[in-house]
């Protein structure tokens, strides 16, 4: 057998041995299987009621309640939830619905997993959590004899007082308080002293002429004696005029 033939035979044997491992590596994971009873609003679900399993908001599997028609207990359901190609359901939460009712019970998908899960659905708002299961009542045995009281220990010596701590930082300034009520008004003060006189103002404009006064009363007519006085004055005037005229003539005659 030549060397080339031996190498070709070894290569074929290696491929034959690796083929089962390749086939197993490409095989999809086994589905998760769930089953149990189903109720809707506290009543056993009738045969034919749809039971839905949802993962990531997408329906992953559906089945129907099958009791008497399947020779099973009334209200039972069962289905398998397979992982589709290209997706991974590992560790993801599964939510369920029974008909139009929402189920509080939830499960987690695992390959080749599953469980017996009794679904209790309600058509109103979904309950916050599943109905809690009461823990088993613990079995209490007979009480044992009371133990002897222990001897009190001696009082310890008090330790030295610790050093005084540093003064803490001042607190933040508080908010301003509300304004107080207004006080009572005070009494009036005394009058101040009179101020000095100011300078005289400028003269005002001349006033307009007043209206003429009324005429006085006529005087009384002169008596006879009064008339003589007037005539004497007139005669005196005439005499003065004559004297002046005569004097002028004497001067003028002397010049001749």
C-alpha positions as CSV (number, residue, x, y, z in Angstrom):
1,X,0.0,0.0,0.0
2,X,1.5,3.3,-1.0
3,X,1.8,6.3,1.3
4,X,-0.8,8.3,-0.7
5,X,-3.4,5.5,-0.4
6,X,-2.8,5.2,3.3
7,X,-3.4,9.0,3.8
8,X,-6.6,8.9,1.8
9,X,-7.9,5.9,3.8
10,X,-7.2,7.7,7.1
11,X,-9.0,10.9,5.9
12,X,-12.1,8.8,5.0
13,X,-12.1,7.2,8.4
14,X,-11.8,10.5,10.1
15,X,-14.8,11.9,8.2
16,X,-16.9,8.8,9.1
17,X,-16.1,9.1,12.8
18,X,-16.9,12.9,12.8
19,X,-20.2,12.6,11.0
20,X,-22.3,11.5,14.0
21,X,-20.9,14.3,16.1
22,X,-21.8,16.8,13.3
23,X,-25.3,15.4,13.1
24,X,-25.8,15.6,16.9
25,X,-24.4,19.2,17.0
26,X,-27.0,20.3,14.4
27,X,-30.0,18.6,16.0
28,X,-32.5,21.1,17.5
29,X,-33.0,21.0,21.3
30,X,-35.8,18.8,22.6
31,X,-39.0,20.8,23.4
32,X,-40.3,21.7,26.9
33,X,-43.6,19.8,27.8
34,X,-46.2,21.2,30.2
35,X,-49.5,19.8,31.3
36,X,-52.1,19.9,34.1
37,X,-55.5,21.3,34.9
38,X,-57.0,24.5,33.6
39,X,-59.7,26.7,35.2
40,X,-61.4,29.9,34.0
41,X,-62.8,32.3,36.6
42,X,-62.7,29.5,39.2
43,X,-64.6,27.0,37.0
44,X,-63.0,24.0,35.3
45,X,-62.4,24.9,31.6
46,X,-64.6,23.1,29.2
47,X,-63.3,20.7,26.5
48,X,-62.1,22.7,23.4
49,X,-61.0,25.8,25.3
50,X,-57.8,27.1,23.8
51,X,-54.7,27.2,26.0
52,X,-51.9,29.5,24.7
53,X,-48.2,29.7,25.6
54,X,-46.4,33.0,24.7
55,X,-42.6,33.8,24.7
56,X,-41.3,37.3,24.0
57,X,-44.9,38.5,23.2
58,X,-45.2,35.8,20.4
59,X,-47.4,32.7,20.6
60,X,-45.0,29.8,20.9
61,X,-47.6,26.9,21.1
62,X,-51.3,26.3,21.4
63,X,-53.5,23.4,22.5
64,X,-57.0,22.8,23.7
65,X,-58.5,21.5,26.9
66,X,-59.2,17.8,26.4
67,X,-60.9,15.9,29.3
68,X,-63.7,13.5,28.7
69,X,-63.2,13.5,25.0
70,X,-59.7,12.3,25.5
71,X,-60.4,9.8,28.3
72,X,-58.8,12.2,30.8
73,X,-59.8,14.1,33.8
74,X,-62.1,17.1,32.9
75,X,-60.2,20.3,32.4
76,X,-56.8,18.8,31.6
77,X,-54.4,20.2,29.0
78,X,-51.0,19.2,27.6
79,X,-48.7,20.6,25.0
80,X,-45.0,20.8,24.0
81,X,-43.2,24.1,23.3
82,X,-40.5,23.6,20.7
83,X,-37.8,26.1,19.9
84,X,-38.0,27.2,16.2
85,X,-34.9,27.3,14.0
86,X,-32.8,30.5,14.3
87,X,-34.3,31.4,17.8
88,X,-33.3,30.7,21.3
89,X,-35.8,30.1,24.1
90,X,-33.3,29.0,26.7
91,X,-34.1,30.6,30.1
92,X,-36.9,32.8,28.7
93,X,-40.2,33.3,30.6
94,X,-43.4,31.6,29.3
95,X,-46.8,33.2,30.0
96,X,-50.1,31.4,29.5
97,X,-53.8,32.1,28.6
98,X,-56.8,29.9,29.0
99,X,-59.4,31.1,26.6
100,X,-59.7,34.9,27.1
101,X,-58.5,34.7,30.6
102,X,-55.0,35.7,31.8
103,X,-53.0,33.3,33.9
104,X,-50.9,34.4,36.9
105,X,-48.7,31.2,36.8
106,X,-45.6,31.4,34.6
107,X,-42.7,29.1,33.7
108,X,-39.2,29.1,32.2
109,X,-38.3,27.3,29.0
110,X,-35.5,24.8,29.2
111,X,-34.6,22.2,26.6
112,X,-36.2,18.8,27.3
113,X,-37.8,20.4,30.4
114,X,-41.3,21.2,31.5
115,X,-43.5,20.5,34.5
116,X,-47.0,19.8,35.7
117,X,-48.5,23.3,35.9
118,X,-52.2,23.9,36.9
119,X,-53.4,27.1,35.2
120,X,-55.9,29.3,36.9
121,X,-57.2,32.1,34.5
122,X,-59.4,35.1,35.1
123,X,-61.1,37.2,32.5
124,X,-60.7,40.4,34.5
125,X,-57.3,42.1,35.3
126,X,-54.6,39.5,35.9
127,X,-53.7,38.9,39.5
128,X,-50.5,40.4,40.7
129,X,-48.9,37.0,41.6
130,X,-49.8,33.4,41.7
131,X,-51.9,32.2,44.6
132,X,-49.4,31.6,47.4
133,X,-49.1,28.1,48.8
134,X,-49.2,28.0,52.6
135,X,-46.1,26.5,54.1
136,X,-46.5,23.2,55.9
137,X,-47.2,23.5,59.6
138,X,-44.1,22.6,61.5
139,X,-44.3,19.6,64.0
140,X,-43.5,20.8,67.5
141,X,-42.1,18.2,69.8
142,X,-42.6,18.1,73.6
143,X,-40.8,20.8,75.5
144,X,-37.6,19.7,77.1
145,X,-36.8,20.4,80.8
146,X,-35.8,23.9,81.7
147,X,-32.0,24.5,81.9
148,X,-30.3,25.7,85.0
149,X,-29.8,29.5,85.2
150,X,-26.3,30.6,84.5
151,X,-24.1,32.4,87.1
152,X,-24.1,36.1,86.5
153,X,-20.6,37.4,85.5
154,X,-18.7,40.0,87.4
155,X,-19.3,43.6,86.3
156,X,-16.6,44.9,84.0
157,X,-14.4,47.8,84.8
158,X,-15.6,50.9,82.9
159,X,-13.2,52.1,80.3
160,X,-11.7,55.6,80.2
161,X,-13.8,58.4,78.7
162,X,-13.1,59.0,75.1
163,X,-11.7,62.3,73.8
164,X,-14.0,65.1,72.9
165,X,-14.9,65.1,69.2
166,X,-14.3,68.0,66.9
167,X,-17.0,70.6,66.6
168,X,-19.4,69.9,63.8
169,X,-19.9,72.2,60.8
170,X,-22.5,74.9,61.1
171,X,-25.8,74.0,59.6
172,X,-27.3,75.6,56.6
173,X,-29.1,78.9,57.1
174,X,-32.8,78.4,57.7
175,X,-35.5,79.9,55.7
176,X,-36.7,83.4,56.6
177,X,-39.6,83.6,59.0
178,X,-43.0,85.1,58.2
179,X,-43.3,88.9,58.4
180,X,-44.7,90.1,61.8
181,X,-47.8,92.3,62.2
182,X,-47.5,96.1,61.7
183,X,-46.8,98.1,64.9
184,X,-49.1,100.8,66.4
185,X,-48.7,104.3,64.8
186,X,-46.7,106.8,67.0
187,X,-48.1,110.2,68.3
188,X,-47.7,113.4,66.2
189,X,-44.4,115.3,66.7
190,X,-44.1,118.9,68.0
191,X,-44.5,121.8,65.5
192,X,-41.2,123.1,64.1
193,X,-39.9,126.8,64.6
194,X,-41.1,129.4,62.1
195,X,-38.7,130.0,59.2
196,X,-37.0,133.4,58.3
197,X,-38.9,135.9,56.1
198,X,-38.2,135.5,52.4
199,X,-37.0,138.4,50.2
200,X,-39.5,141.0,48.8
201,X,-41.0,140.1,45.5
202,X,-40.7,142.2,42.3
203,X,-43.1,145.2,41.8
204,X,-46.3,144.3,40.0
205,X,-47.5,146.1,36.9
206,X,-49.3,149.5,37.2
207,X,-53.0,149.3,37.6
208,X,-55.4,150.8,35.1
209,X,-56.8,154.3,35.6
210,X,-59.9,154.4,37.8
211,X,-63.2,155.8,36.6
212,X,-63.9,159.6,37.0
213,X,-65.5,160.6,40.3
214,X,-68.9,162.1,40.5
215,X,-69.2,166.0,40.1
216,X,-69.1,168.0,43.3
217,X,-72.1,170.1,44.6
218,X,-72.4,173.6,43.2
219,X,-71.2,176.4,45.4
220,X,-73.5,179.0,46.9
221,X,-74.0,182.3,45.1
222,X,-71.9,185.3,46.4
223,X,-73.7,187.9,48.5
224,X,-73.5,191.7,47.9
225,X,-70.4,192.1,50.1
226,X,-68.6,189.5,48.2
227,X,-69.2,191.2,44.9
228,X,-67.5,194.4,46.2
229,X,-64.4,192.5,47.0
230,X,-64.2,191.2,43.5
231,X,-64.6,194.6,42.0
232,X,-61.8,196.0,44.2
233,X,-59.4,193.4,42.8
234,X,-60.3,194.2,39.3
235,X,-59.8,198.0,39.9
236,X,-56.4,197.2,41.4
237,X,-55.4,195.3,38.4
238,X,-56.4,198.1,36.0
239,X,-54.5,200.6,38.1
240,X,-51.3,198.5,38.0
241,X,-51.6,198.2,34.2
242,X,-52.1,202.0,33.9
243,X,-49.1,202.6,36.1
244,X,-46.9,200.3,34.0
245,X,-48.0,202.0,30.8
246,X,-47.3,205.4,32.2
247,X,-43.9,204.4,33.4
248,X,-43.0,203.2,30.0
249,X,-44.0,206.5,28.4
250,X,-41.7,208.4,30.8
251,X,-38.7,206.3,29.9
252,X,-39.3,206.6,26.3
253,X,-39.7,210.5,26.6
254,X,-36.4,210.9,28.4
255,X,-34.6,209.2,25.5
256,X,-35.9,211.9,23.2
